[in-house]
Amino acid sequence: MYNKYKQSTDGEMPPAWDAFFEGFKIGESEVVGRITQELKLNELIEEFRANGHKCANTRLFDEGGERCSLYEKLEAFENSAKYIAPIFAGFGSLTVEELKQYLKNNFTENVGIEFSHISDHDTRQWLEEKLNPSNFPQITPDKQKKWLNLLLKATQLEEFLQTHYPGKKRFSLEGAESFICALHELSELAVDSTIKEIELAMAHRGRVNVLANFLNWPMENVMAAFEEGKNEKHAQELGDVKYHLGFTNKINVNGKELTVSLAFNPSHLEFVYPVILGKVRAKIMNQFRNKAESILPVIVHGDAAFIGQGIVTETLNFSQLKPYSVGGSVHFIINNELGFTADSSETRSSIYCTNFAKALEAPIFHVNGNDVETLCRITKLAFEFRQKFNRDIFIEICCYRKHGHNEMDEPRYTNPKMYNKIQKLKPVSAIYKDKLLRAKIINTDESEQLEQTYNSFLEEKQKATRSSADKNSYILGDVAFQGRWTKYKPPSFEKMIELVETPITAKLLNQIVDAVHKNIPQEIHILPKLARALERRLEKYQQSTNIVWALGELISFGSLLAEGYSVRLVGQDSIRGTFSQRHIVYLDQVTGARYIPLDKFENNSNFEVYNSPLSENSTLAFEFGYSLSSPNCLTIWEAQFGDFINGAQVIVDQFIISSEQKWKRASGLVLLLPHGQEGQGPDHSSARIERFLQLAGQLNIQIAQPTTSAQYFHLLRRQMHQEFRKPLIIFTPKSMLRSELNASPADHFVSGGFLNVISSESSKNEKVGIVCTGKIYWELYAEAKALELLPNILWVRLEQLYPLDINKLKNIVEVNDHILDWQWVQEEGQNSGGWFFVKLSTMSLKWNLKYVGRPVSAVPAEGNAALHELNQHKIIEQALRKAR
């Protein structure tokens, strides 16, 4: 406006403008010059905020091309002049010299910061105040000596193992040893806060070092893992490699006790991330009374895996959602610029591997891994941020990898230029030791004494381990089934197939039926269509006392809640049910408020039911983690259609199926997988029964396909009432959900339990025995009834496929020796379903079991509904042919 006034001609502007701008004329040169300079300065500050991280001295193999260009722009300003910087919190006015120091500390030295993408003003202001040099924590000589000792131990352990076990892989921490100091800094902050427990997740790089030098895993365990002794006592305990192992310990931190857990993890790098969040969520809900500030998840990533594995972005996406909230995590990315043998130019399209974290509006810090003091300062800030805002924060430790992908690799095959530089680098322990020597914080004798003491300790533990008669006992001892898991011991085969009585009282049954149908508050305006459906279901129950599938499920949930067990159901469309059968939550059509009838049955228990994001891999991993920390909770993950489990095969194979065998970690997770041939095409027909049966072994899981609502009811209740915990895979119906055929009378709910095998009563006149599982039974039964063939058939339903109750089957065959024609009937292709498993498992039986079903097929089902009907009819016709 002033410039417009100056450029105007006489008489062009109103006279009042002359009076208004008279003062401006007097101090024009000083005021305008000052304003212009401050605007330029603020623009430069914003440029530093947006791009200053590119100038930081964090890339050990990159000179940082923009480092000088931004910083040198400050030289245009007078050093002693005072400038008001309103965009900085807590600064007031600064000299340019003071501003330079601030920008130097946070951009052009050993840390680069990114938080300009955060939209919340209060969050940015808090970060700016914490980044003010006057707020930096004071570092005492004692603290510096402690960090040096930690660094020396980290380095010495790796060197000792490399010297004594040169051919053994360990995926060393060398090049990133400062991370050990960051972990110890977190532990000290934790014990002085509300944190009672730290849950740590990481891949295999540096795991052995973290186990030994942070969790205090006994050094005998470390040495035994490398000695790899043989002992027949542990022949059936296959275990896992040393760099996949986890550990839980109560460590002493400055005289205070802190529980720290490192999760077991397979070689699939980032897949443990959602698992650990599930564990933490379960502890928040069931142990810490919904207080996220009592437990801290710390997630450690690799740079290439963080950006390369989709499970990370899946998990980041849901981490802020209510069903998955843990109050934020502290993330460390160990960035050694390599993914296996590929460098960063081959593993990502972005400047940083951390770019996906911006979607959460999370602060990101890039720290030079050779600067342990700056790393620990930023770690303190990260901890305080998480505790205050209950949000995620990311620290990228820019470091290197001393060896190849493992210690036997030759890295110069693929990264010669980088490793020529790495060979000349001093370890961070040596760099920090030199710094403290120069500052006279320690002397040479002290540093040598530290190294000699730890080296003697390692030699002593190695000698003790080698003299032990049972080296494997160190790593394969009874490390599980402690605490909340004490009463859940690994079962025998007999325990896995025994009948567990799980009835409820008629009174409780009717209370639950009334709660979900009649006792709905008037202020809840449910959808009229749903109200009519509830009325019809109630009328059918009152007329026949038959309970359909969905109602049987609700009764199982309500009864478990009343008995003090928690229930958590999460999946795709789980609130409504994929087929609109469940309606476990009533939504007010006016306000959108949720009303959950089963909440009233909570008895020191929690009932959680949520829809999940459109992800299988991460959400299943989360629920698996939840089950690890909550043996008293019926934890259920449901797929929209059974074949969606294909998207989570890593979690099935590496965690659910094998965690107890590898790590002695039991789980009671339930998978609900809708399954059945119904003309819906190849993608929505099969939950791949055959795949789970192939994975079954050593009593690792239970697999069931119940055919009635009462069987389903008792199966869910058995999961909590049996004396052990095993993952339970349930293949659930689709078209049969509303059928009266599989509806059970109420008296089946107030007596008995789940039956592994159901056989019809024998009249000794049957011509054929039909063995099957699932929906095909009802189709066969209906057709046989229509043809009046029921007296000619002995029906055998395998309700539990694994472990298979072979003794029950043997008894059925022996009692019915008049039957010479036994058939296994399935609707799946011959290379799918249960055929091969059942055939192999029953070879000892004298029944010459024959196959009836679809032929071998490359796809699970036909893509044409009419063709499906034709083939389904052929199966039924062939199965009943010999009963005529």
Summary of the structure (lengths in Angstrom):
residues: 884
radius of gyration: 33.4
end to end distance: 101.4
largest distance: 121.7
contacts: 2946
relative contact order: 0.08
helix: 48%
strand: 14%
